[in-house]
Structure formats: structure tokens, C-alpha cells
Amino acid sequence: MAIGNEFVYGYHGCSRDVADKVLSGRGAKLNSSENDYDWLGSGIYFWEEGPKRALEWACQKFGTGEAAVIGAKIRLGHCLNLMDVDSYGILRETYLNLIKRGQPLPKNGKLLHRLDCAVINAALHHAEVVEKNPYDTVRCPFVEGEPVFPDSKFFDHSHIQVSVRTPQSIVDIFPMHFAEEDLVC
């Protein structure tokens, strides 16, 4: 788990309208995603060091003409850093506690991570309410896409994702500009 002032740069895919409002300071803000299938639980999602991946996602969601990307400098702060193997013990323990309670748990699908979301949100809730030490961010690598070549363990859409739970962890935002050829989705 990272605690402190480690910074990363992340990229948030959104509509052009949202990007314009957020970047102009007209009172708009990036909203937390609260879907029951969000991989890293509730939070504002960013692709770490992945502006083109954020653009691909925005193009799929909003279309080529409406897609935009906002860059951000993010202070990880108290981070549930799932790039550190010690953090997986927290998720394993949380999952076992949910099982002990006898609660029916959701299932993960190919694209919908309902079980992962439920476990992470339960771990985050425990840290906030019981331990009185809430997480500011959650960070995790994801293997995604197709193998780069036959039998490869490199996948063409793998990335690191950061979910910001404390908006004050976003210390700076900036517009992203892409070459014309990158804007073809």
C-alpha cells in the first residue's frame, strides 16, 4: 500500500462537453462512477500513463466527434495499491468475511466485475468506517485485449487503472490534445 506523496499521471475519457466544462472551471467536476460492476469499486477512473487508451474508451462511449480526454496529476495518498502483493491479502480477507456473513455475492462476468466491485467496496468501507483510515485511491494493473503475437503474455490493451475516491487527490487537471490520426476511432 502506498501512503504519502507519490504522484502519477492519469487520463480520464469523457465527452467533449464534460471536458470543456471541467477545464473551464465553470463548476463542473468529474463524477465518481458508482456502477455495481466497476473493477476498482466506486471512484473517478483514470488510465495511468495511458492517454490513448482513455481516448479509445471515450470514442467507444461518445463517438469520434464527441470524445475527449482530461489529464490529471494524482496524489495516490493512502492507496490500496494492488500492484503490491501484500494488498491482495486485504481482498482475500474481505471476501472470506463476506462469505462468513452468508450474504449472497454477485458473480463476475466477462466484462462486468460485480464480485470484484463488491469485495473492493466492502474493503474500502471497512477501512473507512472500522479502521478510520479511508483510502484515497485504488490502483491496479489489468490484462486486457488480444495477445500481441501468438502465445504471447503481452496483451494489446493492458493498462494500469486508478480509481480516485478522494477528489482532493486530483491536484491538477489539464487538456489533452491528440494528432488528427489519433482521433479516428
C-alpha angles and dihedrals in degrees: 000000000000117000122177139027103334109144131204132180116237136182126217120202114215143138120293089244093056092045092051093049095046095045094046091054093234092148097276118128138185108269126225115248109236102180118141089232101051108132096225099032125248118349149091106294127224135173105230110231088345112113094150092050089051089051092050090052093047091049091052092049102038106017130248097287095048101039120111139165129215119202121214140187105222128196105212093205111165096006131183089218108193090186085076112076092217090067093064090070088066091056093044091051092046091050092050091049090052090051091049090054089059093232116155106247126212121244128240118238131196093276103006114078100193096147093046090049093049093049095046093046089050091050091048091048091051092051091050102041105028103028094032088221108109122194118244095198143007120213129188142158117236128199107216140157132023129326111271090228134357113302091002122148089206112096123200098232102037113136148153115256127199124198112200112209097172109055090205086069087074097084098173138010129197139175121259121220122196134197114258092251091056091057093067105100 
